[in-house]
Amino acid sequence: MTKMVVRADVAAGMIAGALGAVLISAIWIGLVFPPTIPIGGGGILKGDQIPLSEHDWGFNQFKKGGPEICGVTGHNITITLQNTGQNLHGFQVVADGGTFIAGLAKSDLLRPGEVRKISIHITQPGNYFYICPVSGHRQKGMVAPCVIQVGC
C-alpha cells in the first residue's frame, strides 16, 4: 500500500475550513443565545419628581442599566429626562414581555441636548422596566427596573 501525501495547500485549506466552522459556530451561538443584559446601575430613585439624564438610565460605556425607579401605585411620577448624549433617545416603561405601559411613544424621541418632563401614572402594582426604545439601545444597557407598589 502506498501512503497518501497531503499537499501543503490542501492541508492549509482544511485547517482554514475547520477554523472558519468554529468561528461561524461561535457567532451563531452568540446570536441565538445572547448574554443577559445586566440591569440596575445601583441606587433607588423614589418620589414624585425624578431626574434622569441619558447616562443615568444606562447608556454609558462604563456601566449597564440605570438605577431602579420606585413608584407608588396610582400616583403621578414626573420624570425630567435630559439627553446628554449625541444620539436620539426615548423613554418607556414596559412589562416583562415588552408591552408598553407608560412613557413616550416609540417615535417621540429626545434630540441631543433636549430636556423634557413627562408624567407617568401606573395603576397596577408590579415589576416593570424602563427602557430606551431606540433600536439596539436596550441591548446596550438602556434598561432598568421600575417597581410600582403600595409604598416605597
Order of alpha helices (4+ residues) and beta strands (2+ residues): alpha-beta-beta-beta-beta-beta-beta-beta-beta-beta-beta-beta
